[in-house]
């Protein structure tokens, strides 16, 4: 067999191979499927990235919250409780108001006083320096102020500076102040005021009827 005959024989063999019509439909469907899978993979990757970002933000927020208010068991509290404000030591209880009113009525009756104002304030403290024979030692004091006329209480007043011009100072008693123990209701100090007088700021009005 000559070389020319070998080529002719090879060409004839290739011509006899049944290749058929190219499967265009299958190729198109395969291409669409590959593109759809590529899009799904891209969308899945984006969704995973978003979840990772959200999860990271949640962990960061919880970490900040825990560092601000740590819990022994590691549980994240639902809310931060505000600090408790200290109790108002100047607020009077119902029993304290009743004791103050009783002491004020007793003083008004004993002095035949005409009272235009009766008020009380409270504070924490004690008073051992007494002029009534009773000590205020419970740790809480009531200051009762009665304003009006007290015909049976007379004071000599203070020293008068004769070199100053003007009228003689008026030493008429205008107010009586009682310091009492908040628990016993007993007065441990009694003092008077002359001149211009007024109730203490924030004082509670007492009922004397």
C-alpha positions as CSV (number, residue, x, y, z in Angstrom):
1,X,0.0,0.0,0.0
2,X,1.4,3.4,-1.0
3,X,1.3,6.5,1.3
4,X,-1.4,8.0,-0.9
5,X,-3.5,5.0,-0.5
6,X,-3.1,5.1,3.4
7,X,-4.5,8.7,3.5
8,X,-7.4,7.9,1.3
9,X,-8.2,5.0,3.5
10,X,-8.1,7.2,6.7
11,X,-10.3,9.8,5.1
12,X,-12.8,7.1,4.2
13,X,-12.8,5.8,7.8
14,X,-13.6,9.2,9.2
15,X,-16.4,9.7,6.8
16,X,-17.9,6.4,8.0
17,X,-18.0,7.6,11.7
18,X,-21.7,8.4,12.5
19,X,-21.4,11.8,14.3
20,X,-25.0,12.9,13.6
21,X,-26.5,16.4,14.2
22,X,-25.1,18.4,17.1
23,X,-27.6,18.4,20.1
24,X,-28.2,22.1,20.1
25,X,-31.3,21.9,22.4
26,X,-29.3,20.0,25.0
27,X,-26.4,22.4,24.8
28,X,-28.7,25.4,25.3
29,X,-30.5,23.8,28.2
30,X,-27.1,22.8,29.7
31,X,-25.9,26.4,29.3
32,X,-29.0,27.8,31.0
33,X,-28.7,25.3,33.8
34,X,-25.0,26.2,34.4
35,X,-25.9,30.0,34.4
36,X,-28.8,29.4,36.9
37,X,-26.5,27.4,39.2
38,X,-23.9,30.1,39.0
39,X,-26.6,32.7,40.0
40,X,-27.8,30.5,42.9
41,X,-24.3,30.1,44.1
42,X,-23.8,33.9,44.0
43,X,-27.1,34.6,45.8
44,X,-26.3,32.0,48.4
45,X,-22.9,33.5,49.0
46,X,-24.5,37.0,49.4
47,X,-27.1,35.6,51.8
48,X,-24.4,33.9,53.9
49,X,-22.4,37.1,54.0
50,X,-25.5,39.1,55.2
51,X,-26.2,36.5,57.9
52,X,-22.6,36.6,59.0
53,X,-22.7,40.5,59.3
54,X,-26.0,40.4,61.2
55,X,-24.7,37.7,63.6
56,X,-21.5,39.6,64.1
57,X,-23.4,42.8,65.0
58,X,-25.6,40.8,67.4
59,X,-22.6,39.3,69.1
60,X,-20.9,42.7,69.3
61,X,-24.0,44.3,70.8
62,X,-24.4,41.6,73.4
63,X,-20.7,41.8,74.2
64,X,-21.0,45.6,74.9
65,X,-24.2,45.1,76.9
66,X,-22.5,42.4,79.0
67,X,-19.4,44.5,79.6
68,X,-21.7,47.4,80.8
69,X,-23.7,45.1,83.1
70,X,-22.1,41.7,83.5
71,X,-24.0,38.8,85.0
72,X,-22.4,36.0,86.9
73,X,-24.2,33.4,84.9
74,X,-23.4,35.0,81.6
75,X,-27.1,35.8,80.8
76,X,-27.8,39.0,79.1
77,X,-30.2,41.1,81.2
78,X,-33.4,42.4,79.5
79,X,-33.0,45.9,80.8
80,X,-30.6,48.0,83.0
81,X,-32.3,48.9,86.2
82,X,-31.8,52.5,87.3
83,X,-30.2,53.2,90.6
84,X,-32.5,53.5,93.5
85,X,-32.9,57.1,94.6
86,X,-32.4,57.7,98.4
87,X,-35.5,58.2,100.4
88,X,-36.6,61.8,101.1
89,X,-35.7,62.3,104.8
90,X,-37.8,65.5,105.0
91,X,-41.1,63.8,104.1
92,X,-43.3,63.2,107.1
93,X,-45.3,60.1,107.9
94,X,-48.9,60.1,109.0
95,X,-47.9,59.3,112.5
96,X,-45.4,62.2,112.6
97,X,-48.0,64.6,111.3
98,X,-50.4,63.4,114.0
99,X,-47.8,63.9,116.8
100,X,-46.9,67.3,115.5
101,X,-50.5,68.5,115.3
102,X,-51.2,67.2,118.9
103,X,-48.1,69.0,120.3
104,X,-49.1,72.2,118.4
105,X,-52.6,72.2,119.7
106,X,-51.4,71.6,123.2
107,X,-49.1,74.7,123.0
108,X,-51.7,76.9,121.5
109,X,-54.2,76.0,124.2
110,X,-51.7,76.4,127.1
111,X,-50.7,79.9,125.8
112,X,-54.2,81.1,124.8
113,X,-52.5,81.9,121.5
114,X,-54.2,83.2,118.4
115,X,-52.3,81.3,115.7
116,X,-52.4,82.4,112.0
117,X,-49.9,79.7,110.8
118,X,-48.9,76.3,112.0
119,X,-46.3,74.3,110.1
120,X,-43.8,71.5,110.6
121,X,-40.6,70.3,109.0
122,X,-38.5,67.1,109.7
123,X,-34.9,66.2,109.6
124,X,-32.5,63.4,110.8
125,X,-30.7,64.2,114.0
126,X,-30.8,64.3,117.8
127,X,-31.0,67.1,120.3
128,X,-29.6,66.5,123.8
129,X,-29.4,70.2,124.8
130,X,-32.9,70.5,126.2
131,X,-34.8,73.3,128.0
132,X,-37.9,71.1,128.7
133,X,-36.5,68.1,130.5
134,X,-36.9,65.8,127.6
135,X,-34.2,64.7,125.2
136,X,-34.8,64.1,121.5
137,X,-32.7,61.0,121.0
138,X,-34.6,58.8,118.5
139,X,-32.6,60.2,115.5
140,X,-35.4,62.2,113.9
141,X,-36.6,65.6,114.8
142,X,-39.7,67.6,114.2
143,X,-39.6,71.4,114.0
144,X,-43.0,72.9,114.6
145,X,-43.5,76.7,114.0
146,X,-46.5,78.6,115.3
147,X,-47.0,82.2,114.1
148,X,-49.5,84.5,115.8
149,X,-50.1,86.3,119.1
150,X,-48.9,84.8,122.4
151,X,-50.1,87.1,125.2
152,X,-48.5,85.0,128.0
153,X,-45.0,84.9,126.5
154,X,-42.9,88.0,127.2
155,X,-39.3,88.5,126.3
156,X,-36.9,91.2,127.3
157,X,-35.4,91.2,123.8
158,X,-31.8,91.8,123.0
159,X,-29.4,94.6,123.6
160,X,-30.4,98.0,122.0
161,X,-27.9,100.2,120.4
162,X,-29.0,103.7,121.5
163,X,-26.7,105.4,119.0
164,X,-28.7,104.1,116.1
165,X,-31.5,106.4,115.0
166,X,-35.0,105.1,114.4
167,X,-37.8,103.5,116.5
168,X,-37.2,101.2,119.4
169,X,-37.1,97.5,118.2
170,X,-40.3,95.5,118.7
171,X,-39.6,92.5,120.9
172,X,-43.1,91.2,120.9
173,X,-43.1,87.5,120.4
174,X,-44.5,86.7,116.9
175,X,-43.6,83.0,116.7
176,X,-43.0,79.9,118.9
177,X,-40.8,77.1,117.6
178,X,-41.0,73.6,119.1
179,X,-38.3,71.0,118.5
180,X,-39.7,67.5,119.2
181,X,-38.7,63.9,119.0
182,X,-40.5,62.3,116.0
183,X,-41.1,59.0,117.8
184,X,-42.3,60.2,121.3
185,X,-43.9,63.5,120.2
186,X,-42.3,65.2,123.2
187,X,-40.7,68.7,122.9
188,X,-37.1,69.0,123.9
189,X,-36.6,72.7,123.0
190,X,-38.9,75.7,123.0
191,X,-37.8,79.0,121.5
192,X,-39.4,82.2,120.4
193,X,-39.0,84.7,117.5
194,X,-39.6,88.4,117.3
195,X,-39.8,90.8,114.4
196,X,-40.7,89.6,110.9
197,X,-41.5,85.9,110.8
198,X,-42.6,83.5,108.2
199,X,-43.0,79.7,107.7
200,X,-40.0,77.7,106.8
201,X,-39.6,76.9,103.1
202,X,-41.1,73.6,102.2
203,X,-42.9,73.2,105.5
204,X,-46.1,71.1,105.9
205,X,-49.2,72.9,107.1
206,X,-50.7,71.5,110.3
207,X,-54.4,71.2,111.1
208,X,-55.2,72.4,114.6
209,X,-59.0,71.8,114.5
